[in-house]
Amino acid sequence: AEEWAAEVFKESPAHREKVLLIITDGKIQDKDELGPAGTTLAAAGVKVFGILLRRQAAATTTDIANLATLKEVVSDPKETHALSLQVDEALAIMDGFCDPNSPFGTYITQGGS
């Protein structure tokens, strides 16, 4: 998927912010294959964010492990570019995705790293 995204972003105008949002409900299965694509995306100035959807209010040990895997494929700073959220929380975050006061919006609208 990241290889496909890298191709799509090649067509994007240079003045636009380039953002890729990965949403998963479990462990990323092909993270070892994402290294070259991630390098290509970073070189193209694409900011990669991730959301791990979980069922429970509290993160399980599996959720924690899956979030660690997700953090391996998002941009820096990884602590703020990857979130573990319940479905309802994720909807609120995605509603304000580009809002400069939202967790991701800070990095998108203000050119944060």
C-alpha positions as CSV (number, residue, x, y, z in Angstrom):
1,A,0.0,0.0,0.0
2,E,2.8,2.4,0.8
3,E,4.4,1.7,-2.6
4,W,1.1,2.7,-4.3
5,A,0.9,5.8,-2.1
6,A,4.4,6.8,-3.1
7,E,3.4,6.7,-6.8
8,V,0.2,8.7,-6.1
9,F,2.1,11.4,-4.3
10,K,4.5,11.8,-7.3
11,E,1.5,13.5,-9.1
12,S,0.7,15.8,-6.1
13,P,1.6,19.5,-6.5
14,A,4.8,20.5,-4.7
15,H,3.0,23.2,-2.6
16,R,0.5,20.8,-1.0
17,E,1.1,19.0,2.3
18,K,1.4,15.3,1.6
19,V,-0.2,13.0,4.3
20,L,-0.8,9.3,4.4
21,L,-3.1,7.9,7.1
22,I,-2.8,4.2,7.9
23,I,-5.8,2.8,9.8
24,T,-5.5,-0.8,11.1
25,D,-7.4,-2.9,13.6
26,G,-4.5,-5.2,14.2
27,K,-0.8,-5.9,13.6
28,I,0.7,-4.7,10.3
29,Q,1.6,-7.9,8.5
30,D,4.0,-6.6,5.9
31,K,6.0,-4.0,7.9
32,D,9.3,-5.5,6.7
33,E,8.3,-4.7,3.1
34,L,7.5,-1.1,4.0
35,G,11.0,0.1,4.6
36,P,11.8,1.0,1.0
37,A,8.4,2.5,0.5
38,G,8.7,4.5,3.7
39,T,12.1,5.8,2.6
40,T,10.5,6.9,-0.8
41,L,7.6,8.6,1.0
42,A,9.9,10.4,3.4
43,A,12.0,11.6,0.5
44,A,8.9,12.9,-1.2
45,G,8.0,14.9,2.0
46,V,5.0,12.6,2.8
47,K,4.0,12.6,6.5
48,V,2.8,9.2,7.6
49,F,0.3,8.9,10.4
50,G,-1.3,5.8,11.9
51,I,-4.4,4.9,13.9
52,L,-4.8,1.5,15.6
53,L,-8.5,0.8,16.3
54,R,-9.2,-1.1,19.4
55,R,-12.4,-2.5,20.9
56,Q,-11.8,-2.0,24.6
57,A,-11.4,1.3,26.5
58,A,-8.1,0.1,27.9
59,A,-5.4,-1.1,25.6
60,T,-4.7,-4.9,25.9
61,T,-1.2,-6.3,25.6
62,T,-2.0,-7.2,22.0
63,D,-3.0,-3.6,21.3
64,I,0.2,-2.4,22.9
65,A,2.2,-4.7,20.7
66,N,0.3,-3.8,17.6
67,L,0.8,-0.1,18.3
68,A,4.6,-0.7,18.6
69,T,4.5,-2.3,15.1
70,L,2.5,0.7,13.7
71,K,5.1,3.1,15.1
72,E,7.7,1.4,13.0
73,V,6.0,2.6,9.8
74,V,4.9,6.2,10.7
75,S,6.9,9.4,10.4
76,D,8.7,11.0,13.3
77,P,7.9,11.9,16.0
78,K,6.4,8.4,16.3
79,E,4.8,9.0,19.7
80,T,2.5,11.6,18.2
81,H,2.1,10.2,14.7
82,A,0.7,6.9,15.9
83,L,-2.4,6.6,18.1
84,S,-4.3,3.7,19.7
85,L,-8.0,4.6,19.9
86,Q,-11.4,3.1,20.4
87,V,-13.6,3.4,17.3
88,D,-15.6,6.4,18.6
89,E,-12.4,8.2,19.5
90,A,-11.0,7.6,16.1
91,L,-14.1,9.1,14.4
92,A,-13.6,12.3,16.4
93,I,-9.9,12.5,15.5
94,M,-10.6,11.9,11.8
95,D,-13.4,14.6,11.9
96,G,-10.8,17.1,12.9
97,F,-7.8,15.6,11.1
98,C,-6.6,18.9,9.6
99,D,-7.7,21.1,12.6
100,P,-4.5,22.7,13.9
101,N,-5.6,21.9,17.4
102,S,-6.0,18.2,16.8
103,P,-3.3,15.6,17.5
104,F,-2.4,15.2,13.8
105,G,-3.5,18.6,12.6
106,T,-0.7,20.3,14.4
107,Y,1.8,18.6,12.2
108,I,-0.2,18.9,9.0
109,T,-1.3,22.5,9.1
110,Q,1.7,24.1,10.7
111,G,4.3,22.1,8.8
112,G,5.4,20.2,11.9
113,S,7.8,17.3,11.5
